[in-house]
């Protein structure tokens, strides 16, 4: 069991943390930044941040992020990840920034297991009761992931436009508005 798993409440481990065979949930470290950047790049769906930003994320926001490690590979290479942070103006809300699974591990329920694991990890600290994320209107896989998460946890989902397409300075007319998914209440 990793340190991240050891920090998870026992009832949540039993109810929500079924990782696909051969994978384990863990907290990312700086050494994972390059692999996480490659998974994000290869997804062809995520907005790719600089490799430097993934290194910083693994250093500064590791407590609110998770990786799935491939138990078969030496050193436990990341097979998927979720990056998140606690909203400064809403300290009871976890914002999920990015979710990605390596191509070789798709179709096994890994994204859902990572999301459940991250929520359980953050819920181990008192006060967490909501999750937010933004999803582009054409990203049906992410919409299904978060809708399914809400259903598993008995939470409601509210959808609103967070950032209209006109707000993006690099918009060439092809950017769609980002839809905010507000999922609450959780773990009451």
C-alpha positions as CSV (number, residue, x, y, z in Angstrom):
1,X,0.0,0.0,0.0
2,X,1.3,3.4,-0.9
3,X,1.3,6.5,1.4
4,X,-1.6,7.9,-0.6
5,X,-3.6,4.8,-0.1
6,X,-2.8,4.6,3.6
7,X,-4.2,8.2,4.0
8,X,-7.6,7.1,2.6
9,X,-10.4,6.4,5.0
10,X,-11.1,2.6,5.2
11,X,-14.8,2.9,4.3
12,X,-14.0,4.9,1.1
13,X,-11.3,2.4,0.2
14,X,-13.8,-0.4,0.3
15,X,-16.6,1.4,-1.5
16,X,-14.9,3.5,-4.2
17,X,-11.4,2.4,-4.8
18,X,-11.4,-0.5,-7.2
19,X,-8.4,0.1,-9.4
20,X,-8.0,-1.9,-12.6
21,X,-5.8,-5.0,-12.2
22,X,-2.1,-4.2,-12.1
23,X,-2.5,-0.6,-11.3
24,X,-2.3,1.3,-8.0
25,X,-3.3,4.8,-6.9
26,X,-0.6,7.1,-5.7
27,X,0.4,10.7,-5.1
28,X,2.4,12.2,-8.0
29,X,6.0,13.4,-7.4
30,X,8.1,15.7,-9.4
31,X,9.7,12.7,-11.1
32,X,6.3,12.0,-12.6
33,X,5.9,15.4,-14.3
34,X,7.5,14.3,-17.7
35,X,5.3,11.2,-17.9
36,X,2.2,13.2,-17.0
37,X,3.0,15.8,-19.6
38,X,3.4,13.0,-22.3
39,X,0.1,11.4,-21.3
40,X,-1.6,14.9,-21.6
41,X,0.1,15.5,-25.0
42,X,-0.8,12.1,-26.4
43,X,-4.4,12.5,-25.3
44,X,-4.9,14.9,-28.2
45,X,-7.9,16.3,-26.3
46,X,-6.4,18.2,-23.4
47,X,-5.0,21.7,-23.6
48,X,-1.4,21.0,-23.3
49,X,0.5,23.1,-20.7
50,X,4.3,23.4,-20.7
51,X,6.3,20.5,-19.3
52,X,7.5,23.0,-16.6
53,X,3.9,23.5,-15.4
54,X,3.4,19.7,-14.9
55,X,6.6,19.6,-12.9
56,X,5.3,22.5,-10.7
57,X,1.9,20.8,-10.5
58,X,3.5,17.6,-9.2
59,X,5.4,19.6,-6.6
60,X,2.9,22.2,-5.5
61,X,-0.5,20.4,-5.9
62,X,0.4,16.7,-5.3
63,X,-1.9,16.6,-2.3
64,X,-4.9,17.3,-4.6
65,X,-3.8,15.2,-7.5
66,X,-3.4,11.4,-8.2
67,X,-1.6,9.1,-10.6
68,X,-2.3,5.5,-11.4
69,X,0.9,3.5,-11.4
70,X,1.6,0.5,-13.6
71,X,2.6,-2.1,-11.1
72,X,4.2,-4.2,-13.9
73,X,6.7,-1.6,-15.0
74,X,9.9,-0.8,-13.1
75,X,9.4,2.3,-10.9
76,X,5.7,2.3,-11.4
77,X,5.3,4.4,-14.6
78,X,2.2,6.6,-14.5
79,X,-0.7,5.1,-16.5
80,X,-3.1,8.0,-15.9
81,X,-3.5,11.1,-13.8
82,X,-5.8,13.7,-12.4
83,X,-4.6,17.1,-11.4
84,X,-6.7,19.2,-9.1
85,X,-6.6,22.0,-6.6
86,X,-8.7,23.5,-3.8
87,X,-10.4,26.7,-4.9
88,X,-8.9,29.6,-2.8
89,X,-12.3,31.4,-2.5
90,X,-14.2,28.1,-1.9
91,X,-12.0,25.9,0.3
92,X,-14.6,23.1,0.5
93,X,-14.4,22.7,-3.3
94,X,-11.9,20.6,-5.3
95,X,-11.4,21.8,-8.8
96,X,-10.4,19.0,-11.2
97,X,-8.0,20.5,-13.8
98,X,-7.1,17.6,-16.1
99,X,-7.9,13.9,-16.4
100,X,-6.0,11.7,-18.8
101,X,-5.3,8.0,-19.2
102,X,-2.5,6.5,-21.3
103,X,-3.7,4.9,-24.5
104,X,-2.6,1.4,-23.4
105,X,-4.8,1.6,-20.3
106,X,-8.0,3.0,-21.7
107,X,-11.3,1.1,-21.6
108,X,-10.7,-0.4,-18.2
109,X,-12.5,2.2,-16.0
110,X,-9.3,3.8,-14.9
111,X,-10.5,7.5,-15.2
112,X,-13.4,6.7,-12.9
113,X,-11.2,4.9,-10.4
114,X,-8.8,7.8,-10.4
115,X,-11.6,10.3,-9.8
116,X,-13.1,8.2,-7.0
117,X,-9.6,7.9,-5.5
118,X,-8.9,11.6,-5.7
119,X,-12.2,12.5,-4.1
120,X,-11.6,10.0,-1.3
121,X,-8.1,11.3,-0.8
122,X,-9.3,14.9,-0.5
123,X,-12.3,13.9,1.6
124,X,-9.9,12.5,4.2
125,X,-9.4,16.2,5.1
126,X,-12.5,17.7,6.9
127,X,-14.7,20.2,5.0
128,X,-14.5,18.9,1.4
129,X,-18.0,18.6,0.0
130,X,-18.0,19.7,-3.7
131,X,-16.1,19.1,-6.9
132,X,-15.9,21.4,-9.9
133,X,-14.5,20.9,-13.4
134,X,-14.9,22.5,-16.8
135,X,-15.7,20.5,-19.9
136,X,-15.8,21.6,-23.5
137,X,-19.2,21.0,-25.0
138,X,-17.9,18.4,-27.5
139,X,-16.0,16.3,-24.8
140,X,-18.7,13.6,-24.3
141,X,-16.2,11.2,-22.6
142,X,-15.5,13.7,-19.8
143,X,-19.2,14.6,-19.5
144,X,-20.0,10.9,-19.0
145,X,-17.1,10.5,-16.5
146,X,-18.3,13.3,-14.2
147,X,-22.0,12.5,-14.6
148,X,-21.3,8.9,-13.6
149,X,-19.1,10.1,-10.7
150,X,-22.0,12.2,-9.4
151,X,-24.4,9.3,-9.7
152,X,-22.1,6.9,-7.8
153,X,-21.8,9.5,-5.0
154,X,-25.5,10.5,-4.9
155,X,-24.6,14.1,-5.8
156,X,-26.3,16.6,-8.1
157,X,-24.7,18.2,-11.1
158,X,-25.3,21.8,-12.1
159,X,-24.0,22.9,-15.5
160,X,-23.4,26.6,-16.3
161,X,-21.1,28.4,-18.8
162,X,-18.0,29.4,-16.9
163,X,-16.0,31.2,-19.6
164,X,-17.7,32.3,-22.8
165,X,-15.7,31.6,-26.0
166,X,-15.3,35.4,-26.5
167,X,-13.1,35.7,-23.4
168,X,-10.3,33.6,-24.9
169,X,-7.6,35.9,-26.4
170,X,-6.2,33.2,-28.6
171,X,-9.6,32.3,-30.0
172,X,-9.7,31.9,-33.7
173,X,-13.4,31.4,-33.8
174,X,-13.2,27.7,-33.1
175,X,-13.1,27.8,-29.3
176,X,-16.3,26.7,-27.5
177,X,-17.4,28.0,-24.1
178,X,-16.2,26.0,-21.1
179,X,-19.1,24.5,-19.2
180,X,-18.7,24.4,-15.4
181,X,-19.8,21.1,-13.8
182,X,-20.6,21.8,-10.1
183,X,-21.0,18.4,-8.3
184,X,-22.3,18.5,-4.8
185,X,-22.9,17.6,-2.0
186,X,-20.3,14.9,-1.5
187,X,-19.4,12.8,1.5
188,X,-21.9,14.2,4.0
